Each structure stands twice: as structure tokens, then as C-alpha cells.
Amino acid sequence: MVRQEIATLQSLGPPPDEEGIIKNNSVELLKRYEVLLESVHPPITDEEACVLTELLPHDDSSIFGFAWTLLHLIETAPGWPIASCLRGTENWWINFLRDRAERGGKRLP
């Protein structure tokens, strides 16, 4: 089951990058992400962790710290690391999560 805050984040999709926020004057959208992320109290469920991994940026940007907040929430899921959420190598943050899990002694298939 996914909490409403996380479902709303999912419907918004990944936050715009910093350039997009400035270019499109997306300050209100940025505030909405902030409020929603702050309203998610850990731990989250495994299903919620999978939803949040989809919101991570593809590059190493942190988008005003949101990527770090997502990362820390994701790692609170009881079944973390979840192999199905860590597929592919094109996303810098997914690679970073995979590396953190492996360095923490967790084996990934």
C-alpha cells in the first residue's frame, strides 16, 4: 500500500531539474515537492521505496537536496535493498544506492 503523499509525488513525476525550475518559474511546484517529502514519515514500505526510486534524477544533481531526501527515505524500507528497484545502470542515483547497499554488506542478485 502506498500512502497518499507518495502517490501524489508519483503523479507529479520526478522534480524538474534546477534549470527547469528557474526557466519555468516552478517555485510553487518546488514547494509542493518539499511539503510532500517532509510529510512522509519513515519507515516507508517496500512498495513505496520502489515508487520513490522512480523519482530520482538521472544525473548526479540533487535538485535542492530532494534526491538525498528520497535516498534516505528509500533506505528505510524494511526489505531494502530491493533488486527490482535497482535495475539498469543509466541512473546515477540508482547506481549510488546499489553501491551503498553493497558497501553495507547487502548482496544483490
Biotite code that builds the C-alpha atoms (Angstrom):
import biotite.structure as struc

atoms = struc.array([
    struc.Atom([0.000, 0.000, 0.000], chain_id="A", res_id=1, res_name="MET", atom_name="CA", element="C"),
    struc.Atom([1.249, 3.456, -0.908], chain_id="A", res_id=2, res_name="VAL", atom_name="CA", element="C"),
    struc.Atom([0.483, 6.475, 1.250], chain_id="A", res_id=3, res_name="ARG", atom_name="CA", element="C"),
    struc.Atom([-1.345, 9.386, -0.328], chain_id="A", res_id=4, res_name="GLN", atom_name="CA", element="C"),
    struc.Atom([1.696, 11.688, -0.080], chain_id="A", res_id=5, res_name="GLU", atom_name="CA", element="C"),
    struc.Atom([3.809, 9.217, -2.023], chain_id="A", res_id=6, res_name="ILE", atom_name="CA", element="C"),
    struc.Atom([1.042, 8.588, -4.561], chain_id="A", res_id=7, res_name="ALA", atom_name="CA", element="C"),
    struc.Atom([0.827, 12.352, -5.103], chain_id="A", res_id=8, res_name="THR", atom_name="CA", element="C"),
    struc.Atom([4.601, 12.566, -5.576], chain_id="A", res_id=9, res_name="LEU", atom_name="CA", element="C"),
    struc.Atom([4.349, 9.715, -8.078], chain_id="A", res_id=10, res_name="GLN", atom_name="CA", element="C"),
    struc.Atom([1.652, 11.563, -10.018], chain_id="A", res_id=11, res_name="SER", atom_name="CA", element="C"),
    struc.Atom([3.868, 14.658, -10.168], chain_id="A", res_id=12, res_name="LEU", atom_name="CA", element="C"),
    struc.Atom([6.768, 12.618, -11.523], chain_id="A", res_id=13, res_name="GLY", atom_name="CA", element="C"),
    struc.Atom([10.409, 13.494, -10.983], chain_id="A", res_id=14, res_name="PRO", atom_name="CA", element="C"),
    struc.Atom([11.034, 17.056, -9.852], chain_id="A", res_id=15, res_name="PRO", atom_name="CA", element="C"),
    struc.Atom([12.221, 19.401, -12.587], chain_id="A", res_id=16, res_name="PRO", atom_name="CA", element="C"),
    struc.Atom([15.951, 19.989, -12.671], chain_id="A", res_id=17, res_name="ASP", atom_name="CA", element="C"),
    struc.Atom([17.346, 23.236, -11.301], chain_id="A", res_id=18, res_name="GLU", atom_name="CA", element="C"),
    struc.Atom([17.497, 24.815, -14.757], chain_id="A", res_id=19, res_name="GLU", atom_name="CA", element="C"),
    struc.Atom([13.874, 23.852, -15.424], chain_id="A", res_id=20, res_name="GLY", atom_name="CA", element="C"),
    struc.Atom([12.744, 25.341, -12.139], chain_id="A", res_id=21, res_name="ILE", atom_name="CA", element="C"),
    struc.Atom([14.420, 28.648, -12.890], chain_id="A", res_id=22, res_name="ILE", atom_name="CA", element="C"),
    struc.Atom([13.414, 28.677, -16.571], chain_id="A", res_id=23, res_name="LYS", atom_name="CA", element="C"),
    struc.Atom([9.750, 27.813, -15.919], chain_id="A", res_id=24, res_name="ASN", atom_name="CA", element="C"),
    struc.Atom([9.443, 29.722, -12.649], chain_id="A", res_id=25, res_name="ASN", atom_name="CA", element="C"),
    struc.Atom([8.377, 26.500, -10.934], chain_id="A", res_id=26, res_name="SER", atom_name="CA", element="C"),
    struc.Atom([8.828, 27.750, -7.384], chain_id="A", res_id=27, res_name="VAL", atom_name="CA", element="C"),
    struc.Atom([5.317, 26.675, -6.389], chain_id="A", res_id=28, res_name="GLU", atom_name="CA", element="C"),
    struc.Atom([5.928, 23.177, -7.762], chain_id="A", res_id=29, res_name="LEU", atom_name="CA", element="C"),
    struc.Atom([9.202, 23.048, -5.869], chain_id="A", res_id=30, res_name="LEU", atom_name="CA", element="C"),
    struc.Atom([7.379, 23.996, -2.659], chain_id="A", res_id=31, res_name="LYS", atom_name="CA", element="C"),
    struc.Atom([4.810, 21.278, -3.292], chain_id="A", res_id=32, res_name="ARG", atom_name="CA", element="C"),
    struc.Atom([7.539, 18.637, -3.570], chain_id="A", res_id=33, res_name="TYR", atom_name="CA", element="C"),
    struc.Atom([9.107, 19.950, -0.387], chain_id="A", res_id=34, res_name="GLU", atom_name="CA", element="C"),
    struc.Atom([5.858, 19.803, 1.601], chain_id="A", res_id=35, res_name="VAL", atom_name="CA", element="C"),
    struc.Atom([5.033, 16.328, 0.314], chain_id="A", res_id=36, res_name="LEU", atom_name="CA", element="C"),
    struc.Atom([8.509, 14.943, 1.049], chain_id="A", res_id=37, res_name="LEU", atom_name="CA", element="C"),
    struc.Atom([8.504, 16.431, 4.538], chain_id="A", res_id=38, res_name="GLU", atom_name="CA", element="C"),
    struc.Atom([5.125, 14.821, 5.235], chain_id="A", res_id=39, res_name="SER", atom_name="CA", element="C"),
    struc.Atom([6.434, 11.290, 4.588], chain_id="A", res_id=40, res_name="VAL", atom_name="CA", element="C"),
    struc.Atom([7.435, 9.779, 7.907], chain_id="A", res_id=41, res_name="HIS", atom_name="CA", element="C"),
    struc.Atom([9.809, 6.820, 7.798], chain_id="A", res_id=42, res_name="PRO", atom_name="CA", element="C"),
    struc.Atom([9.932, 3.947, 7.649], chain_id="A", res_id=43, res_name="PRO", atom_name="CA", element="C"),
    struc.Atom([8.319, 3.526, 4.269], chain_id="A", res_id=44, res_name="ILE", atom_name="CA", element="C"),
    struc.Atom([7.085, 0.280, 2.743], chain_id="A", res_id=45, res_name="THR", atom_name="CA", element="C"),
    struc.Atom([8.958, -1.683, 0.101], chain_id="A", res_id=46, res_name="ASP", atom_name="CA", element="C"),
    struc.Atom([6.303, -0.679, -2.433], chain_id="A", res_id=47, res_name="GLU", atom_name="CA", element="C"),
    struc.Atom([6.764, 2.980, -1.528], chain_id="A", res_id=48, res_name="GLU", atom_name="CA", element="C"),
    struc.Atom([10.546, 2.626, -1.898], chain_id="A", res_id=49, res_name="ALA", atom_name="CA", element="C"),
    struc.Atom([10.055, 1.379, -5.449], chain_id="A", res_id=50, res_name="CYS", atom_name="CA", element="C"),
    struc.Atom([7.809, 4.348, -6.232], chain_id="A", res_id=51, res_name="VAL", atom_name="CA", element="C"),
    struc.Atom([10.348, 6.801, -4.824], chain_id="A", res_id=52, res_name="LEU", atom_name="CA", element="C"),
    struc.Atom([13.250, 5.310, -6.789], chain_id="A", res_id=53, res_name="THR", atom_name="CA", element="C"),
    struc.Atom([11.362, 6.293, -9.948], chain_id="A", res_id=54, res_name="GLU", atom_name="CA", element="C"),
    struc.Atom([11.519, 9.936, -8.828], chain_id="A", res_id=55, res_name="LEU", atom_name="CA", element="C"),
    struc.Atom([15.305, 10.098, -8.555], chain_id="A", res_id=56, res_name="LEU", atom_name="CA", element="C"),
    struc.Atom([17.047, 12.307, -11.118], chain_id="A", res_id=57, res_name="PRO", atom_name="CA", element="C"),
    struc.Atom([19.097, 10.535, -13.778], chain_id="A", res_id=58, res_name="HIS", atom_name="CA", element="C"),
    struc.Atom([22.240, 12.567, -13.209], chain_id="A", res_id=59, res_name="ASP", atom_name="CA", element="C"),
    struc.Atom([24.166, 13.324, -10.041], chain_id="A", res_id=60, res_name="ASP", atom_name="CA", element="C"),
    struc.Atom([22.240, 16.508, -9.292], chain_id="A", res_id=61, res_name="SER", atom_name="CA", element="C"),
    struc.Atom([20.434, 16.708, -6.007], chain_id="A", res_id=62, res_name="SER", atom_name="CA", element="C"),
    struc.Atom([17.683, 19.149, -7.080], chain_id="A", res_id=63, res_name="ILE", atom_name="CA", element="C"),
    struc.Atom([17.837, 21.330, -3.968], chain_id="A", res_id=64, res_name="PHE", atom_name="CA", element="C"),
    struc.Atom([18.500, 18.295, -1.755], chain_id="A", res_id=65, res_name="GLY", atom_name="CA", element="C"),
    struc.Atom([15.425, 16.339, -2.838], chain_id="A", res_id=66, res_name="PHE", atom_name="CA", element="C"),
    struc.Atom([17.447, 13.408, -4.164], chain_id="A", res_id=67, res_name="ALA", atom_name="CA", element="C"),
    struc.Atom([19.169, 12.997, -0.803], chain_id="A", res_id=68, res_name="TRP", atom_name="CA", element="C"),
    struc.Atom([15.814, 13.115, 0.987], chain_id="A", res_id=69, res_name="THR", atom_name="CA", element="C"),
    struc.Atom([14.457, 10.477, -1.397], chain_id="A", res_id=70, res_name="LEU", atom_name="CA", element="C"),
    struc.Atom([17.554, 8.321, -0.905], chain_id="A", res_id=71, res_name="LEU", atom_name="CA", element="C"),
    struc.Atom([17.286, 8.403, 2.879], chain_id="A", res_id=72, res_name="HIS", atom_name="CA", element="C"),
    struc.Atom([13.565, 7.577, 2.765], chain_id="A", res_id=73, res_name="LEU", atom_name="CA", element="C"),
    struc.Atom([14.139, 4.726, 0.311], chain_id="A", res_id=74, res_name="ILE", atom_name="CA", element="C"),
    struc.Atom([16.742, 3.154, 2.570], chain_id="A", res_id=75, res_name="GLU", atom_name="CA", element="C"),
    struc.Atom([14.222, 2.957, 5.456], chain_id="A", res_id=76, res_name="THR", atom_name="CA", element="C"),
    struc.Atom([12.136, 0.301, 3.666], chain_id="A", res_id=77, res_name="ALA", atom_name="CA", element="C"),
    struc.Atom([12.281, -2.989, 5.586], chain_id="A", res_id=78, res_name="PRO", atom_name="CA", element="C"),
    struc.Atom([13.233, -5.046, 2.531], chain_id="A", res_id=79, res_name="GLY", atom_name="CA", element="C"),
    struc.Atom([15.846, -2.627, 1.240], chain_id="A", res_id=80, res_name="TRP", atom_name="CA", element="C"),
    struc.Atom([17.755, -3.142, -0.988], chain_id="A", res_id=81, res_name="PRO", atom_name="CA", element="C"),
    struc.Atom([15.083, -4.283, -3.422], chain_id="A", res_id=82, res_name="ILE", atom_name="CA", element="C"),
    struc.Atom([16.691, -5.720, -6.551], chain_id="A", res_id=83, res_name="ALA", atom_name="CA", element="C"),
    struc.Atom([13.768, -4.806, -8.819], chain_id="A", res_id=84, res_name="SER", atom_name="CA", element="C"),
    struc.Atom([14.233, -1.121, -7.912], chain_id="A", res_id=85, res_name="CYS", atom_name="CA", element="C"),
    struc.Atom([17.950, -1.192, -8.679], chain_id="A", res_id=86, res_name="LEU", atom_name="CA", element="C"),
    struc.Atom([17.878, -2.425, -12.271], chain_id="A", res_id=87, res_name="ARG", atom_name="CA", element="C"),
    struc.Atom([19.677, -0.634, -15.031], chain_id="A", res_id=88, res_name="GLY", atom_name="CA", element="C"),
    struc.Atom([22.805, 1.444, -14.971], chain_id="A", res_id=89, res_name="THR", atom_name="CA", element="C"),
    struc.Atom([21.640, 4.646, -16.653], chain_id="A", res_id=90, res_name="GLU", atom_name="CA", element="C"),
    struc.Atom([20.567, 6.390, -13.430], chain_id="A", res_id=91, res_name="ASN", atom_name="CA", element="C"),
    struc.Atom([23.380, 7.844, -11.314], chain_id="A", res_id=92, res_name="TRP", atom_name="CA", element="C"),
    struc.Atom([21.326, 7.716, -8.089], chain_id="A", res_id=93, res_name="TRP", atom_name="CA", element="C"),
    struc.Atom([20.258, 4.098, -8.632], chain_id="A", res_id=94, res_name="ILE", atom_name="CA", element="C"),
    struc.Atom([23.920, 3.195, -9.133], chain_id="A", res_id=95, res_name="ASN", atom_name="CA", element="C"),
    struc.Atom([24.746, 5.115, -5.960], chain_id="A", res_id=96, res_name="PHE", atom_name="CA", element="C"),
    struc.Atom([22.041, 3.258, -3.998], chain_id="A", res_id=97, res_name="LEU", atom_name="CA", element="C"),
    struc.Atom([23.297, -0.066, -5.339], chain_id="A", res_id=98, res_name="ARG", atom_name="CA", element="C"),
    struc.Atom([26.864, 0.831, -4.340], chain_id="A", res_id=99, res_name="ASP", atom_name="CA", element="C"),
    struc.Atom([25.782, 1.903, -0.835], chain_id="A", res_id=100, res_name="ARG", atom_name="CA", element="C"),
    struc.Atom([23.923, -1.359, -0.331], chain_id="A", res_id=101, res_name="ALA", atom_name="CA", element="C"),
    struc.Atom([26.885, -3.434, -1.477], chain_id="A", res_id=102, res_name="GLU", atom_name="CA", element="C"),
    struc.Atom([29.321, -1.472, 0.688], chain_id="A", res_id=103, res_name="ARG", atom_name="CA", element="C"),
    struc.Atom([26.924, -2.049, 3.579], chain_id="A", res_id=104, res_name="GLY", atom_name="CA", element="C"),
    struc.Atom([27.291, -5.810, 3.104], chain_id="A", res_id=105, res_name="GLY", atom_name="CA", element="C"),
    struc.Atom([23.982, -6.427, 1.338], chain_id="A", res_id=106, res_name="LYS", atom_name="CA", element="C"),
    struc.Atom([24.164, -8.848, -1.552], chain_id="A", res_id=107, res_name="ARG", atom_name="CA", element="C"),
    struc.Atom([22.224, -8.020, -4.663], chain_id="A", res_id=108, res_name="LEU", atom_name="CA", element="C"),
    struc.Atom([21.226, -10.583, -7.257], chain_id="A", res_id=109, res_name="PRO", atom_name="CA", element="C"),
])
